[in-house]
Amino acid sequence: MYRTPLIRFKGVYPRGDKWFAAIKSGGTTHYLGTFEDQIQAAKARDRKAYELQGEYAYLHFPDAIPAKPVTHHRDAESTEEREPQINADGR
């Protein structure tokens, strides 16, 4: 008797003896491929979820996604510290 594998991760589904990952966003289903195990498929789904939804994405492995540094406007260089820009006409 064939037994359905236990699905542990959102967006990860069995396909034969492998696993595939998919995510829906904005009415579009993004198929992410077939993987050897659930964890590989779940990590692929996490990467796409983060790409699509940023910090609001539901992630299975949040520590695996590198945090992007936040740069605020006041942290940027002042205009006095930048090199002057030269226009196309040489000014």
C-alpha positions as CSV (number, residue, x, y, z in Angstrom):
1,M,0.0,0.0,0.0
2,Y,1.3,3.4,-1.0
3,R,1.5,5.9,1.8
4,T,1.3,9.7,1.2
5,P,4.4,11.4,2.5
6,L,4.0,13.8,5.4
7,I,4.1,17.4,4.1
8,R,5.9,19.6,6.6
9,F,6.2,22.8,4.7
10,K,3.9,25.3,3.0
11,G,4.3,25.4,-0.7
12,V,6.1,22.0,-0.9
13,Y,4.4,19.0,-2.5
14,P,5.4,15.4,-3.3
15,R,6.0,14.5,-6.9
16,G,6.9,10.8,-7.3
17,D,9.9,10.2,-5.1
18,K,10.9,13.9,-5.2
19,W,9.4,17.2,-4.0
20,F,8.4,20.4,-5.9
21,A,8.0,23.9,-4.6
22,A,5.5,26.6,-5.7
23,I,4.2,29.9,-4.4
24,K,1.3,32.1,-5.4
25,S,1.6,35.8,-5.4
26,G,-0.7,38.4,-7.0
27,G,-2.8,35.7,-8.8
28,T,0.3,34.1,-10.4
29,T,1.6,30.7,-9.4
30,H,5.4,30.5,-9.5
31,Y,6.7,27.0,-10.0
32,L,10.2,26.7,-8.5
33,G,11.3,23.3,-9.6
34,T,11.7,19.7,-8.3
35,F,14.0,18.9,-5.5
36,E,15.5,15.7,-3.9
37,D,14.0,16.5,-0.4
38,Q,11.4,18.7,1.3
39,I,14.0,20.9,2.9
40,Q,15.6,21.9,-0.4
41,A,12.2,22.6,-1.8
42,A,11.2,24.7,1.3
43,K,14.4,26.7,1.1
44,A,13.7,27.5,-2.6
45,R,10.2,28.6,-1.7
46,D,11.6,30.8,1.1
47,R,14.0,32.5,-1.3
48,K,11.1,33.3,-3.8
49,A,8.8,34.3,-1.0
50,Y,11.4,36.8,0.3
51,E,11.9,38.1,-3.3
52,L,8.2,38.6,-3.8
53,Q,7.1,39.8,-0.3
54,G,10.3,41.0,1.4
55,E,10.2,41.3,5.2
56,Y,6.5,40.3,5.3
57,A,7.1,36.9,3.7
58,Y,6.2,33.7,5.6
59,L,9.5,31.8,5.8
60,H,10.2,28.3,7.0
61,F,13.9,29.1,7.6
62,P,14.1,32.8,8.4
63,D,17.7,32.6,9.5
64,A,18.8,31.3,6.1
65,I,17.8,34.6,4.4
66,P,20.5,37.3,4.8
67,A,19.1,40.5,6.3
68,K,19.5,43.6,4.1
69,P,21.0,46.6,5.8
70,V,18.6,49.5,6.0
71,T,19.9,52.8,4.9
72,H,17.9,55.8,6.0
73,H,18.1,59.1,4.1
74,R,19.8,60.8,7.0
75,D,22.6,58.1,6.9
76,A,23.5,58.8,3.3
77,E,26.4,61.0,2.4
78,S,25.8,64.7,2.4
79,T,26.1,66.5,-1.0
80,E,29.3,68.3,0.1
81,E,31.1,65.0,0.5
82,R,30.2,63.8,-3.0
83,E,32.3,64.5,-6.1
84,P,30.7,67.0,-8.4
85,Q,28.6,65.6,-11.3
86,I,29.6,66.6,-14.8
87,N,26.7,67.0,-17.3
88,A,26.8,65.8,-20.9
89,D,27.6,69.4,-22.0
90,G,30.6,69.6,-19.7
91,R,29.2,71.7,-16.9
